[in-house]
Amino acid sequence: MLMQAESLEVLEKASVAPTQARAIVRAIEIEIAGAKDTLATKQDVLGLHQALDALRAELRGEMTGLAGELRGEMTGLAAELRGEMTSLAAQLRAEMGTLAADLRTEMAKQFGDLRAEISGVTRQMYVALLGQTAVMLGFFYFFLTQLR
């Protein structure tokens, strides 16, 4: 880099020795040259924006692909779950049918036992009623014969 004549003139007008002025200007130029590597320019920022846009587009594409895969897996799982639920419903219906048949059989047996028990009780009540009627008729006959 060439030293700027204006920079030297400014330092010389400030009563700085020419060798010192040249050294100061040279040190400043070296710092500026080194700073170009560390400072971002508009082109650097534009490049970053472009890189970010490319990454954003790539990420969106990947997310779209993953969303499609997830939807596909969810659809498959839903179909599998529906199949399992249908199978379990059929098994439950079969078990309920078996239990209902067993319950009907048990209820019919208990109803028959109850009917037999009621028949026996009814017979006993009928005999008791006839016996009481006979006793009442006997008392009535006794009173009639005593009153005459």
CNS distance restraints for C-alpha pairs under 8 A (distance, minus, plus):
assign (resid   1 and name CA) (resid  29 and name CA) 7.27 0.50 0.50
assign (resid   3 and name CA) (resid   7 and name CA) 7.61 0.50 0.50
assign (resid   3 and name CA) (resid   8 and name CA) 7.79 0.50 0.50
assign (resid   3 and name CA) (resid  22 and name CA) 7.88 0.50 0.50
assign (resid   3 and name CA) (resid  25 and name CA) 6.73 0.50 0.50
assign (resid   3 and name CA) (resid  26 and name CA) 6.78 0.50 0.50
assign (resid   3 and name CA) (resid  29 and name CA) 7.62 0.50 0.50
assign (resid   4 and name CA) (resid   8 and name CA) 6.69 0.50 0.50
assign (resid   4 and name CA) (resid  25 and name CA) 7.87 0.50 0.50
assign (resid   5 and name CA) (resid   9 and name CA) 6.21 0.50 0.50
assign (resid   6 and name CA) (resid  10 and name CA) 6.20 0.50 0.50
assign (resid   7 and name CA) (resid  11 and name CA) 6.42 0.50 0.50
assign (resid   7 and name CA) (resid  25 and name CA) 6.70 0.50 0.50
assign (resid   8 and name CA) (resid  12 and name CA) 6.06 0.50 0.50
assign (resid   8 and name CA) (resid  18 and name CA) 7.73 0.50 0.50
assign (resid   8 and name CA) (resid  21 and name CA) 6.00 0.50 0.50
assign (resid   8 and name CA) (resid  22 and name CA) 6.59 0.50 0.50
assign (resid   8 and name CA) (resid  25 and name CA) 6.96 0.50 0.50
assign (resid   9 and name CA) (resid  13 and name CA) 6.03 0.50 0.50
assign (resid  10 and name CA) (resid  14 and name CA) 6.41 0.50 0.50
assign (resid  11 and name CA) (resid  15 and name CA) 6.72 0.50 0.50
assign (resid  11 and name CA) (resid  16 and name CA) 5.57 0.50 0.50
assign (resid  11 and name CA) (resid  21 and name CA) 5.67 0.50 0.50
assign (resid  12 and name CA) (resid  16 and name CA) 5.08 0.50 0.50
assign (resid  12 and name CA) (resid  17 and name CA) 6.60 0.50 0.50
assign (resid  12 and name CA) (resid  18 and name CA) 6.44 0.50 0.50
assign (resid  12 and name CA) (resid  21 and name CA) 6.75 0.50 0.50
assign (resid  16 and name CA) (resid  20 and name CA) 6.53 0.50 0.50
assign (resid  16 and name CA) (resid  21 and name CA) 5.94 0.50 0.50
assign (resid  17 and name CA) (resid  21 and name CA) 5.97 0.50 0.50
assign (resid  18 and name CA) (resid  22 and name CA) 6.08 0.50 0.50
assign (resid  19 and name CA) (resid  23 and name CA) 6.18 0.50 0.50
assign (resid  20 and name CA) (resid  24 and name CA) 6.08 0.50 0.50
assign (resid  21 and name CA) (resid  25 and name CA) 6.13 0.50 0.50
assign (resid  22 and name CA) (resid  26 and name CA) 5.95 0.50 0.50
assign (resid  23 and name CA) (resid  27 and name CA) 6.07 0.50 0.50
assign (resid  24 and name CA) (resid  28 and name CA) 6.20 0.50 0.50
assign (resid  25 and name CA) (resid  29 and name CA) 6.19 0.50 0.50
assign (resid  26 and name CA) (resid  30 and name CA) 6.20 0.50 0.50
assign (resid  27 and name CA) (resid  31 and name CA) 6.26 0.50 0.50
assign (resid  28 and name CA) (resid  32 and name CA) 6.14 0.50 0.50
assign (resid  29 and name CA) (resid  33 and name CA) 6.07 0.50 0.50
assign (resid  30 and name CA) (resid  34 and name CA) 6.15 0.50 0.50
assign (resid  31 and name CA) (resid  35 and name CA) 5.93 0.50 0.50
assign (resid  32 and name CA) (resid  36 and name CA) 6.44 0.50 0.50
assign (resid  33 and name CA) (resid  37 and name CA) 7.53 0.50 0.50
assign (resid  34 and name CA) (resid  38 and name CA) 7.16 0.50 0.50
assign (resid  35 and name CA) (resid  39 and name CA) 5.80 0.50 0.50
assign (resid  36 and name CA) (resid  40 and name CA) 7.67 0.50 0.50
assign (resid  40 and name CA) (resid  44 and name CA) 5.64 0.50 0.50
assign (resid  40 and name CA) (resid  45 and name CA) 6.74 0.50 0.50
assign (resid  41 and name CA) (resid  45 and name CA) 6.36 0.50 0.50
assign (resid  42 and name CA) (resid  46 and name CA) 6.03 0.50 0.50
assign (resid  43 and name CA) (resid  47 and name CA) 6.02 0.50 0.50
assign (resid  44 and name CA) (resid  48 and name CA) 6.25 0.50 0.50
assign (resid  45 and name CA) (resid  49 and name CA) 6.20 0.50 0.50
assign (resid  46 and name CA) (resid  50 and name CA) 6.24 0.50 0.50
assign (resid  47 and name CA) (resid  51 and name CA) 6.12 0.50 0.50
assign (resid  48 and name CA) (resid  52 and name CA) 5.99 0.50 0.50
assign (resid  49 and name CA) (resid  53 and name CA) 6.07 0.50 0.50
assign (resid  50 and name CA) (resid  54 and name CA) 6.19 0.50 0.50
assign (resid  51 and name CA) (resid  55 and name CA) 6.16 0.50 0.50
assign (resid  52 and name CA) (resid  56 and name CA) 5.93 0.50 0.50
assign (resid  53 and name CA) (resid  57 and name CA) 6.12 0.50 0.50
assign (resid  54 and name CA) (resid  58 and name CA) 6.14 0.50 0.50
assign (resid  55 and name CA) (resid  59 and name CA) 5.96 0.50 0.50
assign (resid  56 and name CA) (resid  60 and name CA) 6.08 0.50 0.50
assign (resid  57 and name CA) (resid  61 and name CA) 6.18 0.50 0.50
assign (resid  58 and name CA) (resid  62 and name CA) 6.21 0.50 0.50
assign (resid  59 and name CA) (resid  63 and name CA) 6.01 0.50 0.50
assign (resid  60 and name CA) (resid  64 and name CA) 6.00 0.50 0.50
assign (resid  61 and name CA) (resid  65 and name CA) 6.18 0.50 0.50
assign (resid  62 and name CA) (resid  66 and name CA) 6.07 0.50 0.50
assign (resid  63 and name CA) (resid  67 and name CA) 5.92 0.50 0.50
assign (resid  64 and name CA) (resid  68 and name CA) 6.21 0.50 0.50
assign (resid  65 and name CA) (resid  69 and name CA) 6.26 0.50 0.50
assign (resid  66 and name CA) (resid  70 and name CA) 6.02 0.50 0.50
assign (resid  67 and name CA) (resid  71 and name CA) 6.08 0.50 0.50
assign (resid  68 and name CA) (resid  72 and name CA) 6.15 0.50 0.50
assign (resid  69 and name CA) (resid  73 and name CA) 6.16 0.50 0.50
assign (resid  70 and name CA) (resid  74 and name CA) 6.02 0.50 0.50
assign (resid  71 and name CA) (resid  75 and name CA) 6.06 0.50 0.50
assign (resid  72 and name CA) (resid  76 and name CA) 6.19 0.50 0.50
assign (resid  73 and name CA) (resid  77 and name CA) 6.06 0.50 0.50
assign (resid  74 and name CA) (resid  78 and name CA) 5.98 0.50 0.50
assign (resid  75 and name CA) (resid  79 and name CA) 6.19 0.50 0.50
assign (resid  76 and name CA) (resid  80 and name CA) 6.14 0.50 0.50
assign (resid  77 and name CA) (resid  81 and name CA) 5.96 0.50 0.50
assign (resid  78 and name CA) (resid  82 and name CA) 6.07 0.50 0.50
assign (resid  79 and name CA) (resid  83 and name CA) 6.21 0.50 0.50
assign (resid  80 and name CA) (resid  84 and name CA) 6.25 0.50 0.50
assign (resid  81 and name CA) (resid  85 and name CA) 6.02 0.50 0.50
assign (resid  82 and name CA) (resid  86 and name CA) 6.07 0.50 0.50
assign (resid  83 and name CA) (resid  87 and name CA) 6.18 0.50 0.50
assign (resid  84 and name CA) (resid  88 and name CA) 6.06 0.50 0.50
assign (resid  85 and name CA) (resid  89 and name CA) 5.95 0.50 0.50
assign (resid  86 and name CA) (resid  90 and name CA) 6.22 0.50 0.50
assign (resid  87 and name CA) (resid  91 and name CA) 6.28 0.50 0.50
assign (resid  88 and name CA) (resid  92 and name CA) 6.01 0.50 0.50
assign (resid  89 and name CA) (resid  93 and name CA) 6.08 0.50 0.50
assign (resid  90 and name CA) (resid  94 and name CA) 6.21 0.50 0.50
assign (resid  91 and name CA) (resid  95 and name CA) 6.17 0.50 0.50
assign (resid  92 and name CA) (resid  96 and name CA) 5.99 0.50 0.50
assign (resid  93 and name CA) (resid  97 and name CA) 6.06 0.50 0.50
assign (resid  94 and name CA) (resid  98 and name CA) 6.25 0.50 0.50
assign (resid  95 and name CA) (resid  99 and name CA) 6.08 0.50 0.50
assign (resid  96 and name CA) (resid 100 and name CA) 5.93 0.50 0.50
assign (resid  97 and name CA) (resid 101 and name CA) 6.17 0.50 0.50
assign (resid  98 and name CA) (resid 102 and name CA) 6.17 0.50 0.50
assign (resid  99 and name CA) (resid 103 and name CA) 5.97 0.50 0.50
assign (resid 100 and name CA) (resid 104 and name CA) 6.09 0.50 0.50
assign (resid 101 and name CA) (resid 105 and name CA) 6.20 0.50 0.50
assign (resid 102 and name CA) (resid 106 and name CA) 6.12 0.50 0.50
assign (resid 103 and name CA) (resid 107 and name CA) 5.96 0.50 0.50
assign (resid 104 and name CA) (resid 108 and name CA) 6.00 0.50 0.50
assign (resid 105 and name CA) (resid 109 and name CA) 6.20 0.50 0.50
assign (resid 106 and name CA) (resid 110 and name CA) 6.16 0.50 0.50
assign (resid 107 and name CA) (resid 111 and name CA) 5.87 0.50 0.50
assign (resid 108 and name CA) (resid 112 and name CA) 6.09 0.50 0.50
assign (resid 109 and name CA) (resid 113 and name CA) 6.24 0.50 0.50
assign (resid 110 and name CA) (resid 114 and name CA) 5.98 0.50 0.50
assign (resid 111 and name CA) (resid 115 and name CA) 5.98 0.50 0.50
assign (resid 112 and name CA) (resid 116 and name CA) 6.18 0.50 0.50
assign (resid 113 and name CA) (resid 117 and name CA) 6.12 0.50 0.50
assign (resid 114 and name CA) (resid 118 and name CA) 5.96 0.50 0.50
assign (resid 115 and name CA) (resid 119 and name CA) 6.05 0.50 0.50
assign (resid 116 and name CA) (resid 120 and name CA) 6.33 0.50 0.50
assign (resid 117 and name CA) (resid 121 and name CA) 6.25 0.50 0.50
assign (resid 118 and name CA) (resid 122 and name CA) 5.85 0.50 0.50
assign (resid 119 and name CA) (resid 123 and name CA) 6.11 0.50 0.50
assign (resid 120 and name CA) (resid 124 and name CA) 6.25 0.50 0.50
assign (resid 121 and name CA) (resid 125 and name CA) 6.10 0.50 0.50
assign (resid 122 and name CA) (resid 126 and name CA) 6.05 0.50 0.50
assign (resid 123 and name CA) (resid 127 and name CA) 6.17 0.50 0.50
assign (resid 124 and name CA) (resid 128 and name CA) 6.10 0.50 0.50
assign (resid 125 and name CA) (resid 129 and name CA) 5.99 0.50 0.50
assign (resid 126 and name CA) (resid 130 and name CA) 6.17 0.50 0.50
assign (resid 127 and name CA) (resid 131 and name CA) 6.09 0.50 0.50
assign (resid 128 and name CA) (resid 132 and name CA) 6.12 0.50 0.50
assign (resid 129 and name CA) (resid 133 and name CA) 6.07 0.50 0.50
assign (resid 130 and name CA) (resid 134 and name CA) 6.10 0.50 0.50
assign (resid 131 and name CA) (resid 135 and name CA) 6.25 0.50 0.50
assign (resid 132 and name CA) (resid 136 and name CA) 6.08 0.50 0.50
assign (resid 133 and name CA) (resid 137 and name CA) 6.07 0.50 0.50
assign (resid 134 and name CA) (resid 138 and name CA) 6.07 0.50 0.50
assign (resid 135 and name CA) (resid 139 and name CA) 6.25 0.50 0.50
assign (resid 136 and name CA) (resid 140 and name CA) 6.07 0.50 0.50
assign (resid 137 and name CA) (resid 141 and name CA) 5.99 0.50 0.50
assign (resid 138 and name CA) (resid 142 and name CA) 6.07 0.50 0.50
assign (resid 139 and name CA) (resid 143 and name CA) 6.20 0.50 0.50
assign (resid 140 and name CA) (resid 144 and name CA) 6.19 0.50 0.50
assign (resid 141 and name CA) (resid 145 and name CA) 6.12 0.50 0.50
assign (resid 142 and name CA) (resid 146 and name CA) 6.17 0.50 0.50
assign (resid 143 and name CA) (resid 147 and name CA) 6.07 0.50 0.50
assign (resid 144 and name CA) (resid 148 and name CA) 6.60 0.50 0.50
